[in-house]
Amino acid sequence: MPYEGWSNRETWNIALWLNNTEGDYRYCMELAEKHKTKTALGKALKENYGQVGFGDTPASRMNRVHWSEVAESFLPEH
């Protein structure tokens, strides 16, 4: 179910935390420099953040996160 313009609440929550926590934001931007597509960056984000709970999203709900959608928020617009 869509939530706040994102595909679901879990995706929105992870994007919110990653974009608003300075250290995580900087790290995600570094990953974006290495992984230029939303698919590649999404995979890297999942590998780095998807194994445990993060922000207000418990580990049991991380499988609902659409990582490529989160990745788009770190990639320059085309």
FIVO-58799 format. One record per residue: residue number from 0; residue in one letter; y, z, x negated of N, C-alpha, C, O in turn. Coordinates in steps of 0.1 Angstrom, whole numbers, plus 2048, in hexadecimal, padded with zeros to 3 digits. Each point is the difference from the previous one (the first is absolute). Last residue first. Layout:
# residues N
 seq type n_py n_pz n_px ca_py ca_pz ca_px c_py c_pz c_px o_py o_pz o_px
 NUM    a    Y    Z    X     Y     Z     X    Y    Z    X    Y    Z    X
...
This chain:
# residues 78
 seq type n_py n_pz n_px ca_py ca_pz ca_px c_py c_pz c_px o_py o_pz o_px
  77    h  87C  771  74B   7FF   7F2   7FC  80B  7F8  807  802  7F4  7FD
  76    e  7FC  843  7F4   7FF   7F6   80B  800  7F2  7FB  807  7FD  7F6
  75    p  7E6  82D  7ED   80D   7F9   804  7FD  7F6  80B  7F6  7FA  801
  74    l  7EC  832  7FA   801   7F3   7FB  80D  7FA  804  805  802  80B
  73    f  7EA  828  804   804   801   7F2  802  7F3  7F9  804  7FF  7F5
  72    s  7EE  808  839   80C   807   7FF  805  802  7F2  80B  804  7FD
  71    e  7CB  7E7  80F   80B   7F7   803  80E  808  7FE  80A  7FA  7FD
  70    a  7CC  81D  800   803   7F9   7F4  80D  7F7  802  808  7FF  7F7
  69    v  7E3  818  82D   808   809   7F8  805  7F8  7F4  80C  802  7FC
  68    e  7D7  7E7  81E   80D   802   807  809  809  7F9  80C  7FE  7FF
  67    s  7C8  7FB  7F1   809   7F4   7FD  80D  801  808  80A  7FA  7FB
  66    w  7D6  829  80C   806   800   7F3  809  7F4  7FC  80A  801  7FA
  65    h  7E6  81A  832   800   7F2   7FD  808  7FF  7F3  80C  7FF  800
  64    v  7D7  82C  815   80C   7FB   7FA  7FF  7F1  7FD  7F6  7FC  7FA
  63    r  7E7  822  817   808   7F9   80A  80D  7FA  7FB  806  7F8  807
  62    n  7DB  824  7E0   7FA   7F3   802  807  7F8  80B  7FD  7F4  802
  61    m  80E  83A  7F3   806   7F6   7F6  7FA  7F2  802  806  7F6  7FC
  60    r  7F1  836  81B   807   7F5   807  805  7F5  7F7  806  7F7  804
  59    s  7E3  832  7ED   7F7   7FB   80B  806  7F4  807  7FA  7F9  807
  58    a  81E  821  7D8   7F6   7F7   7FA  7F8  7F9  80B  7FC  7F4  7FE
  57    p  834  81D  812   7F4   806   7FA  7F6  7F5  7FB  801  7F5  804
  56    t  836  80A  803   7F4   7F9   804  7F4  807  7F9  7FF  7FF  7F4
  55    d  831  80A  807   7FB   807   80C  7F3  7F9  805  7FC  803  80B
  54    g  80F  7F7  7C2   80B   803   80A  7FA  808  80C  7FA  80A  7FE
  53    f  7DF  7E4  7EB   80D   7FF   7FA  80B  802  80B  7FE  7FB  80B
  52    g  7C7  809  7E7   80C   801   80A  80D  7FF  7F8  801  804  7F4
  51    v  7D7  7E4  7F4   802   80E   805  80C  800  80A  806  7F6  802
  50    q  7EB  7E1  7EA   7F3   808   7FF  802  80E  806  7F6  807  803
  49    g  82C  7D4  7F8   7F7   800   80B  7F4  808  800  7F9  801  80A
  48    y  82C  7F4  7D4   803   80A   80A  7F6  802  80B  801  80A  808
  47    n  7FA  7D7  7D1   808   80C   7FB  802  80B  80A  801  80C  7FC
  46    e  7E9  7CB  80F   7F8   806   7F5  807  80C  7FB  7F9  80A  7FC
  45    k  81D  7DD  825   7F4   806   806  7F8  807  7F5  7FC  80C  801
  44    l  828  7DA  7F1   805   80C   807  7F4  808  806  800  80C  7FF
  43    a  7F7  7CA  7EE   804   80A   7F5  805  80D  807  7FD  80B  7FB
  42    k  7F9  7D1  822   7F4   805   7F9  803  80A  7F6  7F9  80B  7FF
  41    g  82B  7DF  814   7F9   809   80A  7F4  806  7FB  7FD  80C  802
  40    l  819  7D4  7E4   807   80D   800  7FA  809  80A  7FE  80C  7FD
  39    a  7F1  7C9  803   7FD   806   7F3  807  80E  7FF  7FA  809  7FB
  38    t  80F  7DD  82B   7F2   803   800  7FC  808  7F3  7F9  80A  800
  37    k  833  7E5  807   7FD   80C   808  7F2  804  800  7FC  80C  801
  36    t  819  7DC  7D4   7FD   7FC   80E  7FD  80D  808  7FC  80A  7FA
  35    k  80E  7F6  7D6   80B   7F9   806  7FD  7FC  80F  80A  7FC  807
  34    h  7EB  829  7D1   7F8   7FA   80B  80A  7F9  809  806  807  808
  33    k  80B  810  7D2   7F3   7FA   7FB  7F8  7F8  80A  7FA  7F6  7FD
  32    e  82F  820  80E   804   7F7   7F5  7F3  7F9  7FA  800  7F5  7FC
  31    a  7FC  82D  825   805   7F4   806  804  7F5  7F5  7FF  7F4  802
  30    l  7F5  838  7F2   7F4   7F9   804  804  7F3  806  7F9  7F6  7FE
  29    e  82A  826  7F7   7F9   7FC   7F4  7F4  7F8  803  7FD  7F5  7FA
  28    m  819  81F  829   808   7F5   7FC  7FA  7FA  7F2  801  7F4  7FE
  27    c  7EC  833  814   7FD   7F5   809  808  7F3  7FB  7FA  7F5  801
  26    y  810  834  7EA   7F2   7FB   7FC  7FC  7F4  808  7FB  7F7  7FB
  25    r  82D  81E  810   802   7FA   7F3  7F2  7FA  7FC  7FF  7F5  7FA
  24    y  802  825  82D   807   7F3   802  801  7F8  7F3  7FD  7F4  800
  23    d  7F1  838  7FF   7F7   7F6   806  806  7F3  802  7FA  7F5  7FE
  22    g  821  82E  7F2   7F6   7FC   7F6  7F6  7F6  806  7FC  7F7  7F9
  21    e  827  819  825   804   7F9   7F4  7F6  7FC  7F6  7FF  7F4  7FC
  20    t  7FD  810  839   7FD   80A   7F6  803  7F9  7F2  7F8  7F6  7FD
  19    n  80B  7F2  82D   80A   80B   800  7FD  80B  7F6  807  80A  800
  18    n  7DE  7CE  80A   80D   7FB   7FE  80B  80A  7FF  80B  7FD  7FD
  17    l  7C7  80E  80A   800   7F9   7F4  80E  7FA  7FD  805  7FF  7F5
  16    w  7F2  819  834   7FF   808   7F5  802  7F9  7F2  807  804  7F8
  15    l  7F9  7E2  831   80B   80A   800  800  809  7F3  80A  801  7F9
  14    a  7D1  7E2  80F   80C   7F9   7FC  80C  809  7FF  808  7FF  7F7
  13    i  7D1  814  81B   7FE   7FD   7F2  80C  7F9  7FA  805  803  7F6
  12    n  7FB  804  839   801   80C   7F8  7FF  7FE  7F1  808  806  7F9
  11    w  7F1  7D5  825   80E   805   800  802  80C  7F7  809  801  7F8
  10    t  7CB  7F1  810   807   7F7   7F7  80E  803  7FF  806  800  7F5
   9    e  7E1  819  829   7FC   803   7F2  807  7F7  7F6  804  804  7F6
   8    r  802  7F6  839   807   80C   7FB  7FC  802  7F2  809  804  7F8
   7    n  7F4  7C9  818   7FB   80D   805  807  80C  7F9  808  7FE  7F7
   6    s  807  7D4  804   7F3   7FD   807  7FA  80D  806  7FA  7FF  80B
   5    w  83B  7FF  7EE   7F5   7FE   7F7  7F3  7FF  809  801  802  80C
   4    g  82B  808  806   801   7F3   7FA  7F5  7FD  7F6  7FF  7F5  7FA
   3    e  802  834  81F   80D   7FF   7F9  801  7F3  7F8  805  7FF  7F5
   2    y  7CD  803  81E   808   80D   7FF  80C  7FD  7F7  7FF  7FD  7F5
   1    p  7D3  7EA  828   80C   7FF   7F8  808  80E  801  800  807  80A
   0    m  7CA  7F5  7FC   80C   800   808  80C  800  7F7  801  808  7F7
